[in-house]
């Protein structure tokens, strides 16, 4: 988690532009697009990533750029290079100290009364490092893997459980942690 002090509301802008609909409580209940807020990131989806809808989305979100409320914006090509959600057409990355709200109503920026925390930022952001600790009868002790990618953890955990599914992610298990290869057990 990273510390946050503000909510930024892209859905509110998308509702104003008629791309989303929301009820009186601000809950999104329909629209021409769909969005997912992941705290520090915000993914936007629409049929076929059509340029026409894309132009409307970009225009609706212009206040985020103008008010310098974004760390970055990523189109489909950027998302492909990152290995991000293949269905998303656009993704936003929040500034340090900000998260993206889900509400479709309210102020564009809301300041919290006290510090909170969230996740969902790019994995390269400083402060998002975490620990990976493996322990068990088939795990080597005292091994320092230094830095590994989060996408290596799932296949490694599956291998430790004796599950060998090559369709789970694009990274192989971290074989170096095992006393013997998991498929030799």
C-alpha positions, 0 to 999 in steps of 0.5 A: 500500500502507498499512503493517500490523502485524496480521491480523484473521480474520473467516473464523475467526468464520464457521467457528465459526458454521458458515457456512464450513468449513475444513481443518486448515490453515485453508483455506476449503473450503466453506460456506453463504457465500463470502468474499474478503479483499482485504487492507484489505477483506473481501467476503461473499457468499451466495445472494440476500443473504437476511436470514436468512443476513445475520443469522447473518453479523452475529451471527458477526462481532459480536466484530469490533464488540465488540473494535473491530476494524473501521473500517466495515461496508457492507451492500448499499445502501452497496455500491451507492452506492459502485459496489462489487461488485454480488454482495457482500452485506456488506463490511468495512473494516479499521482502519489497521494491520490487514488481513483474513486468509483463514485459517479457523483460528487467533487472531482477531488475530495481530500480525506480527513486523515491519511489512508492507503491503497494499492493498484499502482504500477509495480515500478512505483517506489514503495510498492516492494513487498516480501516473498517468503517461501517455507516448507519441507521442499523449500531450500532455506537461506536463499535470497532471490533479491527482486522477483516479479509478482507474476512469478509468485503464482506459478511458483505457489502452484508448483509447490502444490504440485499443480503444473498449469502452463496457462497460468501466467507467462512466467515459469515457477522459480525453480531455484527455491525448491530442493528438487524440481516440483515435478520430480516429487 
